[in-house]
């Protein structure tokens, strides 16, 4: 990695100073109490965050000042850590460390998808251009998944951070939740329509593909154990779907087995099939991976209400369940009420993305419903799927304020 110029150096150190100040603040202590209560299975005060991964062009890019490419990578990470608290005053916990993860590449099927993105600035739409037209005759294309961990690149990134601001903000290695995506990589290779038709036309081939993916992840988990690459997944370390790994059930050090770590699974691509079809084509393979995890966070945008009774409820290590607006949220609340599973609410996004001023009455009414559905549950609220706040930071801050005030008023432990 190249040298960081003086101006970039000073910018990064100033951001590091800001992060350590936030981390040691009284407000951060109060936020950490909320997260630790969830970790202990207590129903106290829900956490509320506005996640910006789909509109970084509005909240990160405009605030970038560094010139060098290496410096900009560090700056991006620092600004990302600070955004929830600094711009939106949400319940994002701030770590007193600069966290670096392994540089990892995973491909369960060994071939890359072809994606055409919308030709518009900051557009998020895309089209899958199938590289597999007929799974029955092209199953051989799926052979040869690979995984790679670039230890040298990871080491150099840590060294650069330590040399630049390590005396202010200590640098540490963290690991995210173990991944196990199977249906998503398959759909990105063949398209949704072909995938759905294949479950009817050539079910044995779909099972063969799922077996490939499942076996791939099992080999990857074995590799992590054998190479001693596992790290604790606890506290302010990341879980997929932009959550955190707070728990009192997993070790904080000396992790040697994947059964001591958080894992994450989802199958939003099968949200439109029957529970029985999910049970035939997805659950058996997910179940094998779940047995390799210590704790499980499950779900993205799919319906989980329909597959809870027969399937998801079987996993005794499930601790966080994604509840998107596509669910019968009241029903999910009934399932989770009084349990040790976090109701991970992902509210509807249009109340903050609709043009014009915020409709504050509508926002209060909506979050009243969320609070009532999740009363009696451990509740974590993360506003995802937001494409824009029109560059208006105050809009995001006010939205968070309204959500927090309403949930505090109507959510009951």
C-alpha positions as CSV (number, residue, x, y, z in Angstrom):
1,X,0.0,0.0,0.0
2,X,1.2,3.5,-0.7
3,X,1.9,6.3,1.6
4,X,-0.8,8.6,3.0
5,X,-0.2,12.2,2.3
6,X,-0.2,14.8,5.2
7,X,-3.6,16.2,4.5
8,X,-5.2,12.7,4.3
9,X,-3.3,11.7,7.4
10,X,-4.7,14.6,9.4
11,X,-8.2,13.9,8.2
12,X,-8.1,10.3,9.2
13,X,-6.7,11.1,12.6
14,X,-9.5,13.6,13.2
15,X,-12.1,11.0,12.3
16,X,-10.4,8.5,14.6
17,X,-10.5,11.1,17.4
18,X,-14.2,11.6,16.8
19,X,-15.0,7.9,16.9
20,X,-13.1,7.3,20.2
21,X,-15.0,10.3,21.7
22,X,-18.3,8.9,20.6
23,X,-17.3,5.4,21.9
24,X,-16.5,6.8,25.4
25,X,-19.6,9.0,25.6
26,X,-22.4,8.6,28.1
27,X,-24.8,8.2,25.2
28,X,-22.9,5.2,23.9
29,X,-23.0,3.7,27.3
30,X,-26.8,4.0,27.3
31,X,-27.0,2.5,23.8
32,X,-24.7,-0.4,24.8
33,X,-27.1,-1.1,27.7
34,X,-29.9,-1.7,25.3
35,X,-27.9,-4.1,23.2
36,X,-26.6,-6.0,26.2
37,X,-30.1,-6.3,27.5
38,X,-31.1,-8.0,24.2
39,X,-28.0,-10.2,24.5
40,X,-29.2,-11.3,28.0
41,X,-32.7,-12.1,26.8
42,X,-34.2,-9.1,28.6
43,X,-37.2,-7.1,27.2
44,X,-36.2,-3.6,28.1
45,X,-35.7,-0.8,25.6
46,X,-35.8,-1.6,21.8
47,X,-33.0,-0.4,19.6
48,X,-33.9,1.8,16.6
49,X,-31.6,2.5,13.6
50,X,-31.8,4.0,10.1
51,X,-29.5,2.0,7.8
52,X,-27.9,3.8,4.9
53,X,-26.3,1.0,2.8
54,X,-28.6,1.9,-0.1
55,X,-28.0,5.6,-0.1
56,X,-24.3,6.0,0.7
57,X,-24.1,8.4,-2.2
58,X,-26.0,10.8,0.0
59,X,-24.4,10.3,3.4
60,X,-20.9,9.0,2.8
61,X,-19.6,10.1,-0.6
62,X,-20.4,13.8,-0.2
63,X,-18.4,13.9,3.1
64,X,-15.3,12.2,1.7
65,X,-12.2,14.5,1.7
66,X,-9.2,12.2,1.3
67,X,-7.4,12.0,-2.0
68,X,-5.4,8.8,-1.9
69,X,-7.2,5.5,-2.6
70,X,-5.8,3.8,0.5
71,X,-6.8,6.8,2.6
72,X,-10.2,6.9,1.1
73,X,-10.9,3.2,2.0
74,X,-10.1,4.0,5.7
75,X,-12.1,7.2,5.5
76,X,-15.1,5.4,4.1
77,X,-15.0,2.9,7.0
78,X,-14.7,5.6,9.7
79,X,-17.5,7.7,8.2
80,X,-19.7,4.6,8.0
81,X,-19.2,3.8,11.6
82,X,-20.1,7.3,12.6
83,X,-23.1,8.0,10.3
84,X,-25.9,6.5,12.4
85,X,-25.0,8.4,15.5
86,X,-23.6,11.6,13.9
87,X,-26.3,12.2,11.3
88,X,-29.4,10.3,12.6
89,X,-28.8,10.0,16.4
90,X,-29.9,6.4,16.2
91,X,-28.9,3.4,18.4
92,X,-25.8,2.3,16.4
93,X,-23.2,1.3,19.0
94,X,-19.8,2.8,18.5
95,X,-16.7,0.6,19.0
96,X,-13.6,2.1,20.7
97,X,-11.6,0.2,18.0
98,X,-11.2,0.3,14.2
99,X,-12.3,-3.0,13.0
100,X,-10.9,-5.0,10.1
101,X,-12.3,-8.3,8.8
102,X,-10.7,-11.0,6.7
103,X,-10.6,-10.2,3.0
104,X,-12.8,-13.1,1.8
105,X,-14.1,-14.3,-1.5
106,X,-16.7,-17.1,-1.7
107,X,-18.3,-18.7,-4.7
108,X,-20.4,-21.8,-4.0
109,X,-20.8,-22.6,-7.7
110,X,-17.5,-21.4,-9.1
111,X,-18.9,-19.3,-11.9
112,X,-19.8,-15.6,-11.9
113,X,-23.3,-14.2,-12.7
114,X,-23.9,-11.7,-15.5
115,X,-25.8,-8.6,-14.2
116,X,-27.0,-5.6,-16.2
117,X,-27.4,-2.6,-14.1
118,X,-29.8,0.3,-14.8
119,X,-28.0,3.0,-16.8
120,X,-28.9,5.8,-14.3
121,X,-26.8,7.5,-11.7
122,X,-27.1,5.8,-8.3
123,X,-29.7,3.4,-9.7
124,X,-30.2,0.2,-7.8
125,X,-32.2,-1.8,-10.3
126,X,-30.6,-4.6,-12.3
127,X,-31.4,-7.5,-14.6
128,X,-30.0,-11.1,-14.3
129,X,-28.7,-12.3,-17.6
130,X,-28.7,-16.1,-17.1
131,X,-25.5,-18.0,-17.6
132,X,-27.5,-21.2,-17.2
133,X,-30.6,-21.5,-19.4
134,X,-31.6,-25.1,-18.6
135,X,-30.5,-26.6,-15.3
136,X,-31.3,-30.1,-16.5
137,X,-28.7,-30.0,-19.2
138,X,-26.3,-27.5,-17.8
139,X,-25.8,-28.7,-14.2
140,X,-22.1,-29.3,-14.9
141,X,-21.5,-25.6,-15.1
142,X,-22.0,-25.4,-11.4
143,X,-19.1,-27.6,-10.5
144,X,-16.1,-26.1,-8.8
145,X,-16.9,-23.6,-6.1
146,X,-14.0,-21.8,-4.4
147,X,-13.2,-19.8,-1.3
148,X,-10.2,-17.5,-0.7
149,X,-9.0,-15.6,2.3
150,X,-6.3,-13.0,1.5
151,X,-4.2,-12.9,4.6
152,X,-1.6,-10.6,3.2
153,X,-4.1,-8.0,2.0
154,X,-5.8,-8.1,5.4
155,X,-2.5,-7.7,7.2
156,X,-1.5,-4.7,5.1
157,X,-4.9,-3.0,5.8
158,X,-4.4,-3.5,9.5
159,X,-0.8,-2.1,9.3
160,X,-1.9,1.0,7.4
161,X,-4.6,1.7,10.0
162,X,-2.3,1.2,12.9
163,X,0.4,3.4,11.4
164,X,-2.1,6.2,10.6
165,X,-4.3,6.4,13.8
166,X,-3.6,3.3,15.9
167,X,-2.3,5.4,18.8
168,X,-5.8,7.1,18.9
169,X,-8.1,4.3,17.8
170,X,-6.8,0.8,18.4
171,X,-7.1,-1.6,15.5
172,X,-8.6,-5.1,15.9
173,X,-9.6,-8.0,13.8
174,X,-13.3,-9.0,13.8
175,X,-15.3,-11.7,12.0
176,X,-18.8,-11.4,10.7
177,X,-21.4,-14.1,11.0
178,X,-20.7,-17.2,9.0
179,X,-22.4,-17.1,5.6
180,X,-24.4,-19.9,3.9
181,X,-26.3,-18.4,1.0
182,X,-27.5,-21.1,-1.4
183,X,-30.7,-20.0,-3.2
184,X,-29.4,-16.5,-3.9
185,X,-26.3,-17.5,-5.8
186,X,-28.3,-20.0,-7.8
187,X,-30.9,-17.5,-8.8
188,X,-28.3,-15.0,-9.9
189,X,-27.0,-17.6,-12.3
190,X,-30.3,-18.7,-13.8
191,X,-32.9,-16.1,-13.1
192,X,-36.0,-16.4,-10.9
193,X,-38.4,-17.8,-13.5
194,X,-36.1,-20.6,-14.5
195,X,-35.3,-21.4,-10.9
196,X,-39.0,-21.8,-10.0
197,X,-39.8,-23.8,-13.1
198,X,-36.8,-26.1,-12.4
199,X,-38.3,-27.1,-9.1
200,X,-41.1,-28.6,-11.1
201,X,-39.4,-29.7,-14.3
202,X,-36.1,-31.1,-12.9
203,X,-36.4,-31.3,-9.1
204,X,-33.5,-33.8,-8.9
205,X,-31.2,-31.2,-10.5
206,X,-32.3,-28.5,-8.0
207,X,-31.5,-30.9,-5.2
208,X,-28.1,-31.6,-6.8
209,X,-27.3,-27.9,-6.9
210,X,-28.4,-27.4,-3.3
211,X,-26.2,-30.3,-2.3
212,X,-23.3,-28.7,-4.1
213,X,-23.8,-25.4,-2.3
214,X,-24.3,-27.0,1.1
215,X,-21.2,-29.2,0.8
216,X,-19.2,-26.2,-0.3
217,X,-20.1,-24.3,2.9
218,X,-19.3,-27.3,5.0
219,X,-15.9,-27.5,3.5
220,X,-15.4,-23.8,4.0
221,X,-16.3,-24.1,7.7
222,X,-13.9,-27.0,8.0
223,X,-11.2,-24.8,6.4
224,X,-11.8,-22.0,8.9
225,X,-11.4,-24.4,11.8
226,X,-8.3,-26.2,10.4
227,X,-6.5,-22.9,9.5
228,X,-7.4,-21.3,12.9
229,X,-9.1,-18.4,11.1
230,X,-12.1,-18.2,13.3
231,X,-12.6,-15.1,15.5
232,X,-15.2,-14.3,18.2
233,X,-18.6,-13.1,17.0
234,X,-19.7,-11.2,20.0
235,X,-20.3,-7.6,21.1
236,X,-19.8,-4.9,18.5
237,X,-19.0,-7.2,15.6
238,X,-21.1,-7.5,12.6
239,X,-23.9,-10.0,11.8
240,X,-25.3,-10.1,8.3
241,X,-28.3,-7.9,7.5
242,X,-26.5,-5.0,9.3
243,X,-27.0,-6.1,12.9
244,X,-24.6,-6.8,15.7
245,X,-23.4,-10.0,17.5
246,X,-24.2,-9.1,21.1
247,X,-24.8,-12.3,23.1
248,X,-23.9,-13.9,26.4
249,X,-24.0,-17.4,24.9
250,X,-20.8,-17.4,22.8
251,X,-17.2,-17.0,23.8
252,X,-15.4,-13.6,23.6
253,X,-12.0,-15.2,22.9
254,X,-10.3,-18.5,22.0
255,X,-12.8,-19.5,19.3
256,X,-11.8,-22.8,17.5
257,X,-15.1,-24.2,16.2
258,X,-17.9,-22.8,14.1
259,X,-20.3,-23.9,16.7
260,X,-18.9,-21.1,18.8
261,X,-19.9,-18.5,16.2
262,X,-23.0,-16.7,14.8
263,X,-24.2,-17.8,11.4
264,X,-26.7,-16.2,9.0
265,X,-29.1,-17.9,6.5
266,X,-31.9,-16.7,4.3
267,X,-33.9,-17.8,1.3
268,X,-35.8,-14.8,0.1
269,X,-35.9,-16.2,-3.4
270,X,-38.3,-18.9,-2.2
271,X,-40.7,-16.6,-0.5
272,X,-43.4,-17.3,-3.1
273,X,-43.3,-21.1,-2.9
274,X,-45.4,-23.1,-0.5
275,X,-44.1,-24.1,2.9
276,X,-44.0,-27.7,1.7
277,X,-41.8,-26.7,-1.3
278,X,-39.5,-24.8,1.0
279,X,-39.4,-27.9,3.2
280,X,-38.4,-30.0,0.3
281,X,-35.8,-27.9,-1.5
282,X,-34.3,-25.6,1.1
283,X,-34.8,-26.6,4.7
284,X,-32.9,-29.9,4.7
285,X,-29.7,-28.1,3.4
286,X,-30.1,-25.1,5.7
287,X,-30.7,-27.5,8.6
288,X,-27.3,-29.0,8.0
289,X,-25.6,-25.6,8.1
290,X,-27.5,-24.5,11.2
291,X,-26.0,-27.5,13.0
292,X,-22.5,-25.9,12.3
293,X,-23.5,-22.6,14.0
294,X,-23.5,-21.6,17.6
295,X,-26.3,-19.1,17.1
296,X,-28.4,-18.2,14.1
297,X,-29.7,-15.0,12.6
298,X,-32.3,-15.8,9.9
299,X,-34.0,-14.0,7.1
300,X,-33.9,-11.1,4.7
301,X,-37.0,-9.8,3.0
302,X,-38.8,-13.1,2.8
303,X,-41.9,-14.2,4.6
304,X,-41.0,-16.2,7.7
305,X,-44.5,-16.4,9.1
306,X,-45.6,-19.2,6.7
307,X,-42.5,-21.4,7.3
308,X,-42.2,-20.8,11.1
309,X,-44.5,-23.6,12.4
310,X,-43.0,-26.5,10.5
311,X,-39.5,-25.4,9.9
312,X,-37.8,-22.4,11.5
313,X,-39.3,-23.1,14.9
314,X,-37.2,-26.3,15.0
315,X,-33.9,-24.4,15.3
316,X,-33.1,-24.1,19.0
317,X,-30.1,-21.9,18.3
318,X,-32.2,-19.3,16.4
319,X,-31.8,-15.9,18.2
320,X,-32.6,-13.3,15.6
321,X,-35.5,-13.4,13.1
322,X,-35.9,-10.9,10.3
323,X,-39.5,-9.6,10.1
324,X,-40.0,-7.7,6.9
325,X,-43.2,-5.9,5.9
326,X,-44.2,-8.9,3.7
327,X,-45.0,-10.9,6.9
328,X,-48.1,-11.0,9.0
329,X,-46.2,-9.2,11.7
330,X,-48.8,-9.7,14.4
331,X,-48.6,-13.5,13.8
332,X,-44.8,-13.4,14.0
333,X,-45.2,-11.5,17.3
334,X,-47.4,-14.3,18.6
335,X,-44.7,-16.8,17.6
336,X,-41.8,-14.9,19.3
337,X,-43.6,-13.4,22.3
338,X,-41.8,-14.4,25.5
339,X,-39.0,-16.2,23.7
340,X,-35.3,-15.6,23.5
341,X,-35.5,-14.7,19.8
342,X,-35.2,-11.1,18.7
343,X,-38.0,-9.7,16.6
344,X,-35.7,-8.0,14.0
345,X,-38.1,-5.5,12.5
346,X,-37.4,-4.1,9.1
347,X,-40.2,-1.5,8.7
348,X,-41.7,-0.3,5.4
349,X,-39.5,2.3,3.8
350,X,-41.9,4.5,2.0
351,X,-42.7,6.7,5.0
352,X,-39.2,8.1,4.8
353,X,-38.6,7.9,1.0
354,X,-41.9,9.4,-0.2
355,X,-41.4,12.8,-1.8
356,X,-42.3,15.9,0.2
357,X,-42.3,16.5,3.9
358,X,-42.5,13.6,6.3
359,X,-46.1,12.6,7.1
360,X,-45.5,12.5,10.8
361,X,-48.9,11.3,11.8
362,X,-48.6,8.4,9.3
363,X,-45.2,7.5,10.7
364,X,-46.5,7.5,14.3
365,X,-49.5,5.4,13.3
366,X,-47.2,2.9,11.5
367,X,-44.7,2.5,14.3
368,X,-47.5,2.1,16.8
369,X,-48.5,-1.0,14.9
370,X,-45.0,-2.3,14.8
371,X,-44.7,-1.7,18.6
372,X,-47.9,-3.4,19.3
373,X,-47.2,-6.4,17.1
374,X,-43.8,-6.9,18.8
375,X,-44.9,-6.2,22.4
376,X,-43.7,-9.0,24.6
377,X,-40.8,-9.7,22.2
378,X,-37.2,-8.6,22.3
379,X,-37.4,-5.9,19.7
380,X,-34.7,-4.5,17.4
381,X,-35.8,-2.1,14.7
382,X,-33.6,-1.4,11.6
383,X,-35.0,0.7,8.8
384,X,-33.5,-0.9,5.7
385,X,-34.3,-0.7,2.0
386,X,-34.1,3.1,2.0
387,X,-33.0,4.3,-1.4
388,X,-32.9,8.0,-0.6
389,X,-33.6,10.7,2.0
390,X,-33.0,13.3,-0.7
391,X,-29.7,14.3,0.9
392,X,-31.6,15.7,3.9
393,X,-29.8,14.5,7.1
394,X,-32.4,16.2,9.2
395,X,-35.1,14.2,7.5
396,X,-33.4,11.0,8.6
397,X,-32.8,12.3,12.1
398,X,-36.5,13.3,12.5
399,X,-37.7,10.0,11.2
400,X,-35.6,8.1,13.8
401,X,-36.8,10.4,16.5
402,X,-40.5,9.8,15.6
403,X,-39.9,6.0,15.4
404,X,-38.1,5.9,18.8
405,X,-40.7,8.1,20.5
406,X,-43.6,6.0,19.2
407,X,-42.0,2.7,20.0
408,X,-41.1,3.9,23.5
409,X,-44.7,4.9,24.0
410,X,-46.5,1.8,22.7
411,X,-44.1,-1.2,23.0
412,X,-44.7,-3.2,26.1
413,X,-42.3,-5.8,27.5
